[in-house]
Amino acid sequence: MGLNPFKKREPKDKRPLFTEKDRANISWFWHGYLKQKTPWLFLVLGMVMIQGLVYQQFLRLTEDGLRVIFDSGQKTELIKVCIIVFGLFAVRGLMSYLVPRLSVWLASDAVLKLRRDLIQHLMTLDLAYFERTNSGEIILRMVNQAQDLSDFVGQQTVNAVRDAATVIIVSGYLIYKSPILFSTAVIVLPAIFFIMQSVSDRIKTVQRSAENALGNYMTGIEEMSNGMRTVKISGQEENEKHRLRKATVEIKSLSIRLQAAQALVAPSIDLSSAFVYVLVIGGGGYLALDPESGLDGAGIIAFLLGIVLVFDPARLLAQFFTRLQANLIILDSVYSLFEQKPSVTDSPDASDEFDPQADITLNNVAFHYSPSAPLFHDLDMTIAGGKRTAIVGATGSGKTTVLSLLTRLYNVEKGEIRIGGKPINSLKVKSLRSAFSVVAQDIVIFNSSIWENIRYVRPEATDEQIWAAAEAAEIAELIRARGDAPLGPKGSQLSGGQKQRIAIARALLRGAPILLLDEATSALDQKTEEKIQKSLGIVSEGKTTIIVAHRLSSVVGADWIYVMDAGTIVEQGTHADLMAQQGLYAGMFQAQKKSYGDD
């Protein structure tokens, strides 16, 4: 059942305009991104005060002008008043130009710093965060919500400050002119506050749902775009249309409900204003008829004009507070990303020093992705330095997870992994990972040239080094043929073999002492695999090489092979040893060999 923004709530469900979390989020944003701009903010505040003073002086001069018309009838005095009024509004016009220019610059600069911090923090988060978080949610925070905050802080908040200054300054003048009449006029303020209080909680509820719906919609678009090959081949265009249209209908519904909640404010204030105008006209007229009241016709007209000048910005100010509730949800959503803390971090005494060519050992390692389904329990494994070690097994047996643990994409839950006798959690993460090169089945290809895709892993590499890597990976001719032409989203203009050669060229250019081959040829046909294996042989020469494979033909030449099943090592040895055992490995190898023969 959907959330109803108009559902009657019990008094115990009422929330304050600003919760403790709201105040904490505002304090974080202020101290982190605005406080250092305090001098500029005071300048903006000063210009805003000038705008409010213009209205106050306008009222005074209007009253004087009316008296000139009604009493003295001196044209020169009237002209003088008109010139001064024009000059005042020229000043206000200048302030109206400078204030948004300066405030937008301040807000944009603050949000630029916010985005930089978001990017910086995002890069520190563990792989697990990205695996459990929809990409649409991340994009929503980094792009839409950050921009929404910029617009709110730079335009809406400054306008609200201007409106508040106008209300305060003009109200002060009206109190000075007639405290009794002004007290009568502000009798509706408690009603306005009650309206804001009742609407704010509804707005927050609907806004939170709207942000979630928008995030899911963006994720759906990305999934559709990434899976378009499957969508087209399987003829599921209609299903994708239905799925995305359903999401857009939900967003539309939530937007309407949000607007409906916000729309309660303006008519309520307008009705309240009408009530006030009646009181002022009636009460003011009565006072004007009383010679002892000190108010004449010109004063009453100016007072009524002042009430108009107060209530219009007051109405906008009340609407600002309703929009503020929605932006507090956005602010909380952005800040929630900073609340995500990485679990894979450097220990206080972490070291850079270790021997990357030494043996790698896993001792009594335990790990799980889900507490209800542990993957490893007391896993022991030794990977000889400078040798080729293979890990094979069925899908889900834990092969790739071993590589993730070696590179500290995840931390082990029990046991220890060592390189050359040094626990990897005593090493700096950056230094540890710099010892690894990866050639995987799922290759990240950017929409730029092949040259730039290769250089990605080592931006400081020389042209000669990049050409050497490309030649060794047999991709140099394609670079010459394509030049600087982009490769399309995710390398859509390349074949699987060409993508693998880019990955191999990257590994060659990186030149790390430990090479991870994660299903590097599983997506290739047998003929292409044979060509790629030759290049892989060049890459792995003299390095500690760990081969994770489902296709056993790629591990025949390994120095040692571990066979895994459901997170446990069930067999180990050379290819000849394992074939002689006539166990799981031998059965898998014979089945695959027969399959290749049938092909």
N, C-alpha and C positions, 0 to 999 in steps of 0.2 A: 504494500500500500504506500502511495506517495505521501510526502510530507505536505501538510496543509498549513500555509502561512497564516490562515485566518482561524485556525482551530483555537477555541477558548482554552486558556491555560489557568490552572489554579494559581493563587498568589504565591505559593511556595516555589513555583517554577520561574518567577520573575528574576531576571538577572540585572545587575547594574549596567549603566552605559559602558563602563570600563571595568572589565574583570581584572583580577590580579595579573593574569597572563597577558592581557592587553597592555597594561601599564609596563610590564617587563619588556614586552616587544617594542613598545614605543621608546622606552629608555635605551634599549639596545641600538635602535636605529638612530636615535638622537646622538648618543655618545660615539657611535661608530662612524657616522657619515655626515652629520650636520653640525656638531658642536664646534669643529675646527673652522667652520665658516661663520662663526658668531658675528664678527665685525660686519660682514656683508649682510647678514640677517638683520642686524640693527639698522643698517642703511635702508633695507627694504621696509622695515617697520617704520622708520622715519618718514619715508615717502608715502606709506599707507596712512600715517597720521595726518599728513598734509592733505590727503584726499578727504579725510573726515572733517578736518578744519574748514575746508572749502565749503562743505555743505552747511556748517554752522554759521559761517560768515554770510553765506547766501541767504539763510533765513533772516539774519539781522538786517542785511541790506534790503531784502524784500519788504520787511516790515517798515524800514525807513522810506523806501520808495512809495509804498502805499500811503504813508502819512503825507508825503510830498503831494501825491495826487489828491488825497481827500482834504488836506488842510491848507498847506501853504500855496500849492499850485505853481511853484517855481520850476520852470522848465530846465534851467541850468542845473539845479540840484538833481532833477530826475535823470538828466543826461549823465551827470557824474556818477550816479548810482549804477546806471546801466553799464558804463565803461568799466567800473570796478568789478561788477558781476562778470562781465565778459573776461576780464583779466584773470579773475579767480578760476573760472572754468578752463581758461587756457592753461593755467598751472596744473589743474586737475587732469587735463588732457595729456600734458607732458608726463605727469606721474603715471597715468594709465598706460602710457607707452613704455616707460622705463621699468616699471614694477614687473610686468610679466616677462620682459626680456631678461632682466636680472634673475628673477626667481626661477625661470625655466633653466637658465644656465647653472644655477646652484643645484637644482634638483637633478639635472642631467649628469652633472659631475658626481653627485652623491651616488646615483644609480650606476654610473660607470664603475665607481669603486666597488659598489655592491656586486656587480656582475663579475668583476675581477676576483673578488673574494669568493664568490660562488664557484667560479671555475677552479680557483686554487684549491678550495676545499673539496670539490668534486673529484679532483685528481688524487686526493689522499685516501678516498674511500675504498674499501675492499671490493674485490670482484663480486662478493656475495651480495652487496647492496645493489649492484646493477643487474644481477640475476633475479632479484626478488622485486625490483621496481620497474614499472612500466616506463618505457622511454618517453611516452606522452606526458607523464607526470614531471619528468625532468625538464623536458622542453617547455612545458607550461610555466614552471617556476623561473627558468633561465630567461625566457623570452617574454611571454605575455604578462606574467605577474610582476616582473621587474619593471616593465614599461608602464603598467598600470600604477605602480607606486610612484614612478617618475611624474606621471601626469597628475596624480593626486597631490603630491607634495609641492610640485612646481606651479600648479595652476589653481586647483581647487582649494588647497589649504591657504594660499596667499589671498585668494579672493575672499575666503572666510574671515581671515584676519582683517582685511579691508572692511568687510561688512560689519565685523564686531567693533572696529574702531569707529565706524560711522554711527552705529547704534549707541555706543557709549558717549561719544562727543555730542551728538545731536540730542540725546536724552538728557545729558547734563545741562544743555542750554534750555531745553523745555522745562526741566525742573526749576531752573533759575527763573524762568518766566512765570510759571504757575505750578507750584508743587501740588496743589489740590487737583487741578485738572489733569496733571500727569499721573497722579496716583489713581485717578479714575480710569485712565487709559490703560494702565498696566495690570488691571484686574484680571486680564485673560492670561497672563504669563503662566500661572500654575496649570492651566488647561493645556497650553502648548508643551510644557515640560512633561505632562502626563502622556500626551500623544507620542512624543519622542521616546519615552520610556517603554511604552507598550509596543511600538513598532520595531525598536532596535533588535530585540531578541528574535523576532520573526525574520528580519533581514539577515541576521547572522546565520540562522538555520538554513534558509534558502540559498544564500551565497555559498555556503560550504558545499551543499549538494551540487550547485551549478559548477563550481570549480572542479569537483570530482567528475562530473559528467563531461566537462570540456577536456579534462585530461584523458579520460577513456576514449573520447572521440578522436583525439590526436593520435593516441596509440593505435586505434583502429585504422586510421589513414595510413600510418607507417606500416602496419602489418599488411594491409592491402597492397601498398606500393611494393614492398619487399617480396611479397608472394604472388606478384602479378603473373609470373610464368605458370605457376600452378593454377591460378584462377582461370587463365585463358585455356590451358590445356584441358582442364576438367570441366570447362563450361559453367563456372559458378559465378558469372557476372551478376546474375539476378540476385543470388544470395548475398553478394557483397553490397549491392545496391540497397537491399532490404536492411542489412546490418547497419550500414552507415546512415541510412535514412531514419531508422529507429533511434539512433543516437542523436541525430539532429532534431527530431521531434521532442526528445527528452530535454535537450538544451533549450528549445523554444519554450516548452512548458515552464521550465524553471525560470527563464528570463521574464516571462509574462508574470509569474507569481512574484518574482522579485520586484518588478516594476509596480505591481499592484500594491505590495506592501509599502513601497516608497511613495506611491501616489496618494496615500492617505494623508500625508503631511500637508501638502500645498493647499487643498481645499479646506482643511480644518483651520489652517492659519488665515486663509482668506475670509472665512466666515467670522473668525475671531476679530480680524481687522475691521470688517464691516460693523461689527458690534461696537468696536472702539470708536470708529468714525461717528457713529450715531451719538455715542456718549459725549464726544468732544463737541460736535455741532450743537447738541442740545444744551450740554453744560456750559460750553463756551458762550453760546448765545445768551444764556441766562446771566453769566458773569458780565458780558458786554453791556447788558441792560442795567447792571448795577454800577453806578458811578464810583462806588468805593472799592471795586474789585481791582482796579489798576489795569484792566485789559480793555482795549478799544477794539473796533472792528478790524483794524490793520493787525493788531496783535493776535486776534482770534484766527484770522486767515493764515497768518504766518505760523501759528501754532498747529493748525490743521495740516498745513503743508509739511511741517516738521514731523508730524505723526506719520504722514505718507513716507517721508524720507527714512523714518525709523523702521516702519513695518515691512517695507520692501526688502531691505537688507536682512531684517530679522527672519523673514520668510526664507530667503536664500541661505541664511545661517542654519536654520532648522533643517533644511534639505541637505546641507553639508553634513550635519550630524547623522542623518540617515545614510548618506553615502559613506561616511566614516565607518559605520558598522561593517559594511561590505569590505572596505579596504583593510580593516583590522583582521578579517579572515585571510585576505591575501598576504598581509604582513606576517601572520602566523604561519601560513603555508611556506613562505620563503624562509623564514627563520628555522622552520622544522628541518630544512636541509642541513643547516649548520649544527643541529642537534644530533645528526648522525655522526657517530664517532668510529674511526677505523680501529679494527682489532689487530691488524698487522702493522706494527710500528717498531721503530728502533728502540732497543733497551737503552737505559741511561749510559751503560758502559759498552755500547756496541762498537765493534771494530771493523776496519776495512781490510785487515790482513788475513788472508787464507790462501791455500794452495788450490786453485780451481782445477788442476790436473790430477789431484789426488783421488783416492777412492771415495765413493759416496755410500754411506750406510744408513739404513733405516732400522731402528732397534725398537721392537715392541710398540710399533706405531698404531694408534687407534684414531679413528676419524668417522664422523657421520655428517650427512647433510640434514637429516631429519632425526631427532632423538628416538623416534619410534622405529627407525630403520638404519642401524649402524652399518657402515660399509667395511671398515677395517677393524680388526681386533688382534693386537699383538703381531703386526706384520713385520717380518724381518726380510731385508734384502740388501745385497751388496752389489754396487755398480763399479766395476774396476776402472780406474783412471786410464785414459788413453785407449780403451777397448770399446768394442761395439756390443752393447747389451740390449736385448729385445725383451719387450713385455707384450705378451699376446693373450688372447682370450676372447670370449663372447662379449657382445655389447652389454654394458652394465657391470662388467666384472671388476672395474676399478682401475683400468689401465691409465686413462688420461688423468684421473685424480692423483695418481702417483706423481705425475709431472707437475700438477698444480701445487702439491705439497712441497716438492723439491724447490720450486721457485717462490714459495711462500705467498702464493695467491690465497692460500688458506693456512691457518696454523693447525698443527696436529693437536689433538686433545689429550693424548697420552703418548709416552715414549719420546723418541728423539731422532732427528735426522742430522747427520754430521757430514762435513766435507773435510777430508784430511784430518779427522779427529776433532774438528771444531763444530760445535752445535750451530746450525744455521740461524737460530734465533739470537745468537750472540753476535751476529754479523749485521752490518747496516744493509737494509733492504736494497737500496740502490746498488751497492757494491756487489751483493749476492746476484742480483738479476743481471748485472752487466756481464756476468760470466756465462750467460746462456744466449744461444741463438735458437730460433724456432722455425721449423718448416711444418706447417699444419695443413690439414685438409680444408679447414675454413679460413681462407686467406682474406685479410682485409686489404682491399684495393680501393684507392681513392680516385675521385674523378679528376685526375690530372694526368700528366704524361707518364710513360713508363719510367723515364729518367727520374722524375720526381718521386715516383713510388719506390724506386730502389733506394734513393738517397734518404728516404724518410727515416730509416733506422740509424743513420749516421750523417746528420746534416753538415758536419764539418769536413766530410770526405772530399778529396780532390777529384777533378774530372778523370784523371788517369786511373784512380782507384775504382771509380764507378764503372768505367769502361772495362777494366780488368775483370770485375765481378760479372758484368753483363756478358763478356766473351766466354768466361768459364761456364756460365749458366746457359749459354747458347741462346741468348735473347737479344744480342747486340744488333743483329740484322733487322729484327722487328723494330728496334728503336730507330734505326736509320730510315726505315720505311715509313714509320708513323710520325716521326719528329716530335713536336710538342702537342700533338693532338690529344685531347683528354680521352679517357678510357670509358666514359659513361659511368652512371651510378653503380657502385660496387663492381666495377670492371666488366660491365655487361657486354662490352665489345670484344672481349677476349675469350678464348677457349679455356677449358680447364687446364690443359697442359701449359698454355702460355702464362696463366696465373701462377702455376707451380714454379715455373722458371723465374718469375719475378721474386717469389718467396726464396728460392735458392740463391738468387743474386743478392738478396738482402742478407742472407746468412753468410755468404762469402764476404760481403762488404763489412758486416759487423765484426767478423773474425773472432768471435767469442770461443773460449776453449772447450765449452760444453755445448753439444748440439742435440736438440730435441726434435725428433722426427715423429710427429703425431698424426698417424694415418695419412702420411704425406702423399701416398699414391693410390689410396683406396678408391678415389673417384675417377680414376683414369682407366682407359682400356689397356689391355695387356701390351700392345705394341708401344703405346705412349709411355707406359710404366717402364718398359725396358730402357727407353731413351732417358727418362728422368732419373732412373737408378744410376746411370753413368755419371750424371751431374752430381747426384747425392754422394757418390763415392769420392768425387773431388772435394766436396764441401767437408766431408767427415774425416778426411785424411789427417791423422795425427791428433785427433780430438777425442774426448770422451763422448761417445755417441749413444744416445738412448732412443731406441726405436719402439714406438707404440704402434701396433699394427693388428688388423683383423685378417688381412691378406697375408698368408704365411710365406708366400713366395718371396716376399721382400725381406725376410729375416733369416733365410737359409744360411747366409754367410756370417751371421752374428757370432761373436766369441762366446756368448752365453745367452740363454733364453729362459725367461720365467713365464710359466703358464699359469694364468689366474682364472679363478672361477668364484664368483660371488664374494669378491674381496679377499680371497685366500689363495696362496701359492700352492698349487696342487702338483706341479711338476717343474723341474728345472734341469738344465744341462745344455749341451751343444745340440745342433740339429740331429747329428748322427745318434747321440745318446737317446734323445727323445723318440726318434723313430724306432730305435731298438726296444724301447720300453713298451711299445704298442699300446700306449695309453690315450689320453684325451688329445694330446698334440698330434699324434700319429693319425688318429681318426679324423681330426679336422683337416690335416694336410692332405690325406688321401681323398677326402670328400671334395676339397677345393680343386685338387689336381684333376679329378674326374670331371668336375664342372667346367674347367678350362678346356679339357679334351672335348667335351660335348659342344663347347662353343666353336 
